[in-house]
Amino acid sequence: MDEHDGFRAFVYSRERALMRTAYLLTGDPHLAEDLLQSVLAKVARKWHRLETDGNPEAYARRALVNEHISWRRRLRHAELPSPAPPDQPASGQDVDLKLALRDALARLTAKQRAVIVLRFYEDRTERETADLLGCSVGTVKSQTSYALSKLRALAPELLTDLDPEEVAR
């Protein structure tokens, strides 16, 4: 057993979950892979300390969010290519809703998107989300509220299957 076995086991067991988070943050599978690779390199450098004194998964998730926000800041004014259409067309109304959600999520700020991903896709509590983002629970609540309001305005078609009372909130 060598010094890297613990890190390898961590990556093997948590890579899919971390990749899903990276994809939800970036909205692009290639950027998600780059993001995850960048973060895993940071985790590897600190592995000895994380393995003995910390929570490697919490560190990795927080690093994903922070690195994504950092990338968004740097690329804010850069020109980004649009993804090519899929080789095989998908069918059904679900595709339209997924595209609408993806486009609406892309128009949120990086922090708002991170809060939505952590709270609703990762099913994290407000406290867990606050810990991962390094902010207060109140900030998580306010960012969630702003993000949901913006999503309602950007993509009202996402709300068609919801109870009208739920939509009014």
C-alpha positions in Angstrom: 0.0 0.0 0.0 1.5 3.3 -1.0 0.8 6.9 0.1 -1.7 7.5 -2.7 -4.0 4.6 -2.1 -6.4 6.7 0.1 -6.7 9.4 -2.6 -7.3 6.8 -5.3 -10.0 5.2 -3.2 -11.6 8.6 -2.6 -11.6 9.4 -6.3 -12.9 6.0 -7.3 -15.8 6.2 -4.8 -16.8 9.9 -5.2 -15.8 10.8 -8.8 -19.3 10.3 -10.3 -21.0 12.5 -7.6 -18.3 15.2 -8.0 -18.6 15.1 -11.7 -22.4 15.5 -11.6 -21.9 18.6 -9.4 -19.2 20.0 -11.8 -21.6 19.4 -14.7 -24.5 21.1 -13.0 -22.3 24.1 -12.2 -20.8 24.5 -15.6 -23.6 23.1 -17.9 -21.0 21.7 -20.2 -19.5 18.1 -19.9 -16.1 19.2 -21.2 -15.8 22.1 -18.8 -17.0 19.9 -16.0 -14.2 17.5 -16.7 -11.7 20.3 -16.7 -13.1 21.7 -13.5 -13.1 18.4 -11.7 -9.6 17.6 -12.8 -8.4 21.0 -11.6 -10.0 20.5 -8.2 -8.8 16.9 -7.8 -5.3 18.1 -8.4 -5.7 20.5 -5.5 -7.2 17.8 -3.3 -4.3 15.5 -4.2 -1.8 18.1 -3.1 -3.5 18.4 0.3 -4.5 14.8 0.6 -2.4 13.9 3.6 -3.8 16.7 5.7 -7.4 16.2 4.4 -7.3 12.5 5.1 -6.1 12.9 8.7 -7.7 16.2 9.8 -10.5 17.1 7.4 -13.4 16.1 5.3 -12.1 15.5 1.8 -15.5 15.4 0.1 -16.6 18.7 1.7 -13.3 20.3 0.7 -13.6 19.0 -2.9 -17.2 20.2 -3.2 -16.3 23.7 -1.9 -13.3 23.8 -4.2 -15.6 22.9 -7.1 -17.9 25.8 -6.4 -15.0 28.3 -5.7 -13.0 27.2 -8.8 -16.2 27.5 -10.9 -16.9 31.0 -9.6 -13.3 32.0 -10.3 -13.5 30.6 -13.8 -16.7 32.5 -14.5 -15.1 35.8 -13.3 -12.1 35.3 -15.6 -14.3 34.3 -18.6 -17.1 36.8 -18.0 -16.0 38.9 -21.1 -14.5 36.1 -23.1 -16.2 34.6 -26.1 -17.4 31.1 -25.5 -18.3 28.6 -28.3 -21.7 27.1 -28.2 -22.0 23.4 -28.0 -22.7 21.4 -31.1 -26.1 19.7 -31.4 -26.3 16.1 -30.3 -25.6 13.4 -32.9 -29.0 11.8 -32.2 -32.0 13.9 -31.7 -33.8 13.5 -28.4 -37.6 13.4 -28.3 -40.4 14.7 -26.2 -41.3 17.7 -24.2 -38.7 16.8 -21.5 -36.0 18.0 -23.9 -37.6 21.4 -24.3 -37.9 21.7 -20.5 -34.3 20.6 -19.9 -33.0 23.1 -22.5 -35.1 25.9 -20.9 -33.8 25.0 -17.5 -30.2 24.8 -18.7 -30.5 28.2 -20.5 -32.1 29.8 -17.4 -29.5 28.4 -15.1 -26.8 29.8 -17.4 -28.2 33.3 -16.9 -27.9 33.2 -13.1 -24.9 34.6 -11.3 -22.3 32.1 -10.4 -23.3 32.2 -6.7 -27.0 31.9 -7.4 -26.3 28.9 -9.7 -24.1 27.3 -7.0 -26.8 27.7 -4.4 -29.5 26.2 -6.7 -27.2 23.2 -7.6 -26.3 22.5 -4.0 -29.7 23.0 -2.6 -31.9 21.3 -5.2 -29.8 19.0 -7.3 -27.5 17.9 -4.5 -30.3 18.0 -2.0 -28.2 19.8 0.6 -29.6 21.6 3.6 -29.2 25.3 4.0 -26.5 24.8 6.6 -24.6 22.3 4.4 -24.8 24.7 1.5 -23.6 27.6 3.6 -20.7 25.6 4.9 -19.7 24.5 1.4 -19.9 28.1 0.1 -18.3 29.7 3.1 -21.2 32.0 3.8 -24.1 32.4 6.3 -27.4 30.5 6.2 -29.1 33.9 5.6 -27.0 34.4 2.5 -28.0 31.0 1.2 -31.7 31.8 1.8 -31.5 35.2 0.1 -29.5 33.9 -2.9 -32.0 31.0 -3.2 -34.9 33.4 -3.2 -33.3 35.7 -5.8 -32.3 32.8 -8.0 -35.7 31.2 -7.9 -37.4 34.5 -8.7 -35.1 35.0 -11.6 -35.7 31.4 -12.8 -39.5 32.0 -12.6 -39.1 35.1 -14.8 -36.6 33.5 -17.2 -38.4 30.2 -17.8 -42.1 30.3 -16.7 -42.7 27.2 -18.9 -40.9 25.2 -16.2 -43.7 25.9 -13.8 -46.6 24.5 -15.9 -46.8 21.2 -14.0 -46.7 22.8 -10.6 -49.6 23.7 -8.4 -50.7 27.3 -9.0 -50.3 28.1 -5.3 -46.7 26.8 -5.4 -46.0 29.0 -8.4 -47.4 32.1 -6.7 -44.9 31.8 -3.8 
